[in-house]
Amino acid sequence: MLNDAGASHTMRDILKIYVPVILLVIGGFVFAWQFVDPAPSKTVTVATGAADGAYSASARDYQKLLAQSGITLNIRHTSGTVENLRLLADPKSGVDLAFVQSGVGNPSLQNGVATPGASSDLVSLASVFLEPLWVFVRAEAAPARLSGLKGKRIAVGAEGSGTKVLTLQLLAASGVTEKNSTLLAMSGNDGAKALEAGRVDAAVFVTGRVSETMNRLLRDPRVRLLDFVRADAYKAHFGYLARVTLPEGVLALDTNIPPAPVSLVAPTATLVARDDLHPAIVDLVLGAATKVHQPGSVFSPPGAFPSPNQVDFPLSEDARRYFKSGPTFLRRVLPFWLAVMVERLLIMLVPLVTLLIPLMKIAPAAYDWNIQRKLQSRYRELRLLEGRFRADDTPATRAALAARLEAMQKETASLKVPLSYAERLYHLRTHIDLMRRIVAG
């Protein structure tokens, strides 16, 4: 059994080997920490549109679902897509996420209409629903086509809205411009009131939600919804548009609204985010979008949305992973914050385990080498003493060698090694004693 001094000596030997190992592991931990995403913010801000619009309605649904995971979704009402893109492009705006109408964010599709253009800091998360273009006209002079609005007064949507951008594109393609018509920037509600009062001849809306205002217009005999009989032609010219049909009676079976099927063209509502939006928040938002939009609507069959298609900005890598394999395994089986914590720890553990496994293999070998070094240094000296004795066995040399061997025997007796090395230590002491007897003659 080792005495206290021996135990202390052995502990020092162990510490010489394992303290550097521990320091290396701590260094690896600090290094790995640099590559771990910070925990997601508990607050996210989404830019929508008008408070009574489809964007805001969807955001409110998302808000309830995200709250179940402890995330607060702040909703910022705006004039629409153009303002939303400006807010997203400004890192100081506080907006993390926004609803954006397809076609507006792609400068190659603008036909000269001024928009914010694309930003390298923005990514798409998904397209979430179709939002048809509704053109309401005065019934007494209702044109058969969009081109028939030439020379008319048209409420084209509010400044900063995707409605205005899309309307100007389609009107220009149909030969209706500011040079031959009166194009008024008016919000949906203001445009509807102006149409009802006869101050404008047409009012345009882009929405996937039939609001109270639109319901009123659909039931007003003085107003008619324009049928896009050339919807396929517009779709061919503007690749981000889809053709949709509003079935007869779908909005009110009892009063048969609309009284006949109506063809419409529809861009797609998309979710766009800053590229630094936390991956865990991306998963939560897409999970909420799936629950809200997957059941379908009047204009899209169940399962059509959310979708990675029909987006203007590059699809986020996190969104791409989500559409390929869904939420991560941990986020499926654990509460949100617990899953995030475990995922962050796993990111830390991978490099640490990679570092620790070889270190744990090296450390015992290094400890063994340290003990062997102590024993072998004595054997080297013993061989030197034997060589000296064989070269010169005079009484003076014998006396000097005997004194040194005596000292070595005492040093070896005090040498402390673990019990597993005791046999080697006793072999050394036996060999020293043998040499002492040889020298003594």
N, C-alpha and C positions, 0 to 999 in steps of 0.2 A: 504494500500500500504506500502511496506517495505521502510524504509529510507536507506541511503547508508550503515550505520553500520549494519542494519539488513540484507541487501542484501549481504554484505560481509560475515556476519556470516553464512548465508545460503549457500553461495558459498563454504565456507570452509567445511561445512558438505558434500556438494556434492563431493568436491575434495577428501575428506577422503575416500569416497567409490569408485569413478571412477578412480582415479589415480592408485591404485593398479591393477584395471582391465586393464587399458591401459598398464601398465608395464608387466602384464602377457601376454597380446596379443603380445607385442614387443618381449618378451622372446620366445613365441611360434613361431613367425616369424623367429627369429634367429635360433631356433632349427630346424625348417622345412627346412631352407635354406641349412642345412648340407646335406640333402637328395635330393636336386635338382641337376640334371645333369647340368654341365656347358653348355653354348651355344656351338653348334658345331663349329669346326674350319672351316674357309672359304677356306682352302687348304687341299687337300687329295692327297696322292701319291700312284700310283698303279704300281706294277712291272709286266712287260709283258713278252716279249721275243724278238726275232729279230724284227727290225723295219718294215720289210715287211711281218711279220707273221700274223696269224689270231688273236692272242692275242692283238697285237698292233692295228690292224684294229678295233677290238671291242672297245678297250680303247679309240680310237679317237672318235668313235660314242658316247660313254658314256661322253666324255669330252664336246662335244657340248651340250648334254642334261643337264648335271649338271651346265654348265655355265648359262643356263636359270634361274636357282635358285640362282645364285650368288656364286656357288662353283667352285673353280679352281681345276681341276684334273690334277696333274702333272704325266706324263708318264715316267717311268724309264725302258729303254730297257735293257734286260739281256740276259744271255745265255739260260734261260729257267726255267723250273719248280724247279729243284734242287736249283739253285741260289735264286729263288723267295722264297722258303721255308726258306733258310738260312737268307735272308733279313727280312722276317716276324718274325722269331724267335729272331732277334736282335732288342731290343727296341730302340737302338741308330741309326738304319739304316734310320729312317724317312719314311719307307714304311708302309702304313696302310692296304693295300689291294693288292692281287696278283691273277693272273691266275695260276692255278695249274692243272696239268694233273692227272686224277684219277688213283689210284693205286700206285703213287709215294709216297704219304704222309702216306700210311698205311703200317707200318712195317711188318704186318702179311702177306703181299702179295709180299714181296721183293725177295723171293727165294735166299737169300744170297747176293743180290746186295746192295752195300752200298748206303744209302740215308740218309738225315737228320733225318728221323724218325718223329714221331708225337710230337707235343708240346702242353702242356696243355693250353698255352696262345692263341692257334689258334682255330678258328671256321669257319665252312663253311657257306656261304650265299646262294649258289645255284649252281646247275650244269647249264651250259649255252648253250653248243652245243657239238655235237659229233665231234671228230677229228680223222679221220681214219689214220691207219698206211699204208703208201705207200712204197712199196718195188720195186724199179726200178732195172732191171738186164740187162746185155748185151744180146742182142737178139740172138747172134750166139751160146751162150751156156746157154740159159735160162732154169733154173730148173723148174720142175712142182710144187715143194713144197719148203717150207722154209728150210727143212732138206737138200735139194739139194745144199745149199750154203756151205756145209762142204768143207773145203780146199780152199775156195775162199777168195778174198780180199773184205772186206765189210766196207763201211763208215757208222758207226752206230749212228752218231749224235754228236753234240758238247759236250764237258765236261760241266757239270752243266745243261744239258737239260733233260727233261722228255723223249725225243726221245731215248736217249742213254739207260736210265734205262729200258724202255719198250722193246727196241730192244734186249738188253742183256738177258732179261727174256725169251722172245719168242725164241731167238736163242738157249739158254741153254736148254729149254724144247724140242727143235727140234734136240738136239745133236750137235749143233754148238757152239764151245767154243774157247777160246784163245789158247788152246792146239792143236787144229786141224785146225784152220783158222786164218786169219789175220784180226783182228778187229781194225779199225782205227777211232779214235775220230775226226770227221770232221763236220763242220757246214753244213747246207743244201746246200747252194750255193757252198761251196768248194767241197762237195761230188758230187754234180751234175756235176761240171766241171771235176772232176777226173773220173767220170763215162763216160762222153762224150769223154774224152781223152784216155780212156782205162786203166787208172792207177788203177782203182778198178773194181770189177766185179758186185758190187751191191751198191746201195746207198739208205738209209732209211730216210723217212720223216714222221713226225706226224703233221698233220694240217687239219683243217676244211676248209681251204681257198686254192683254186687253184691259186698259185702265177705265176708270169711270168716265173720263172725258171721251175716250174712243167709243165706249158703249153708247154714249149720248149721240155721237155723230152717226153711228151705224143705225140708230133708230130715228134720225132726223130725216123726214122726207125731202127736205131742201138740199140734202147733201148725198153724194154718191161716192162709193169706193171705186177707184179706177182699177179696171181689170187689165193686168199686164199680159195682153194677148201675145206679145213678142218676148215673153220671159226667157225663152231659150236663146234668143238672139242676144239679149243683155248678158246672159250667163256666158255665152261664147266670147263676148267682148271683155267681160270683167270676170276673170277666173275665180275670184273670191266669192262670187254670188252663187246661190243655189235657187232653184225654182221650187216653190212650195204652193200648195193649193189650200185655200180656205174652203172647206166643204160646205155645201148648202145646209143651212140650219144648225151648224155646229155651235154657234154662240148662243142660240136661243131656239130650241125646238118648237116651243109653243107659238112663237111669232115668226118662225122661219127666217132667222137672221144668220148669215146673209140669205137673200131670196134665191140665189143661184151660186154655183161654185165660182170662186174668184182666184185667178192666178196672181201670184206675187213673186217678187224677187227678194232674196234674203241674204245679207251678210251673216257672219257668225260672231256671236259674243265670245270673246276669249279672255282668259286670265293671263295677265302679264305681270312680271315681278322684276325687281332688281336682282342682279345675279348673285348678290350676297345674302339672299333670303335663306335662313337656316334650313338644311335638309329635312329636319324633323317637322318644321312648320309646313314645308312643301307637302310632306306626306299627309299632315292633318288637313290642309286645305283641299287636296285632291280627294281625300277620304270624304270630306264634307260635300264636295262637288258631286261625288259619285252618288251619295245618298239623296241629294237634292235633285239631280238632273237625270239619273239613270232611269227612273220610271217613265220618262218621255213626256211629250206634250202634244198639243194640236198639230205642231209642225214637225215633230221628230218622233220616230218609233222608240219604244223602250230599248235601252242599251246603246243608243247611238251616241250619247254623251255621258260623261266627258270623253273627249277624244284627243289624241296627239296630232290630229290632222287639222287642216284649215287654219293654220296659225301663220302670222307674219314674221315673228321673231324666232330665232333658233330655239328649239325645244331644250329646256333645262335638262341637264344630265340626271338630276334627281327625279324629274318628271318622267324621263325616258325609262329609268329603272322602275318607277312606280307602275307605269303602263305595261312593262314587261313582266314583272313578278309581284306587283302589289306591295303593301307595306312590308317592312322587314319582319322576320319571324318574331323578334322580341316585341315589336310594336303591336303585333297581332295578339300576343298572349299575355303581355304585361300592361299595367297602367302606363299612360304616356310618360310621365316624369321618371318612373322607375326604369322604363325601357331606355330612355335617353341616358340616364345615369349608367346603366349597365353597358350600353354601347360605348360610352366614353371610356369606361374602365377597360373594356376589351381592347380598344385601340391602344391603350397604355400597355396592356399585358402582352400583346403580341411581340413588340420589340424587346420587352423586358424578359420574357420567357426565352426568346431567341438568344439573348445575351446570357441569361442565367444558366441555361443548360450546359453550354461549353465551360462556363466558369466553374460550375459545380463538379464537372469532370476533371478540370485542371487542378482545382484546389487540393483534393486529397493527394494527387500525384505530386504536387508541389510540397505538401507537408511531408510526404514520404521521402522526397528528395532531400529535404532539410535535415531529417533525422539521419538518413544514410550519409549525408555529408559529414555530420559530426562523427559518426563511427569510422568512416573511411579516412578521415584526416588522421585519426589515431593509428589506423593500420599503415598508412603511408609513413608516419614517423617511426613505427615499429620496424618497418622494413629498412629504413635508413639506419636505425640503431644496430640492426643485425648486420648490415653491410659494413658499418664502421667497426663492429667487433671482429668480423672475419678478416678485415684488413689490418687490424692492430689490436692484439690481445694482451698488451702489456698491462701490468698491475694498475698503472695510472688510468689507462683507458677503461679497464674493467670497473674501477671505482667510480669513474664519472658516469659510465653507462648504468651501473647499479643504482646510483642516486637518481638518474633521470627516470629509470623504470619504476622506481619506488614512487616517484612523484606522479607518473602516469597512472599507476595503479590507484592512487588516491583520487586523482582527477576523474578517472573512469568510474570509481565507486560512487562519486558524487554526481555523476551524469544522470539526469532524469529523463527517461523516455516512457512513452505509453507502454502498457503491459504487453501489447502485441509485438513490441520490439525488444522485449526482455531477453529472449533467446539470443539475439544478435549481440546484445550488450554483454551477456555472460560468456559468449564465445570470445569476445574481445578480451575480457578480463582473464580468461583462461590462457589465451595466447601471450598476454603480457607476463603472466606468472611463469609460463614456460620459458620465455626469453630471460627472465630473471634467474631461473635455475641454471640455464646455459651459461650466462655471464658469470654466475657465482662459481661455476666449475664443479 
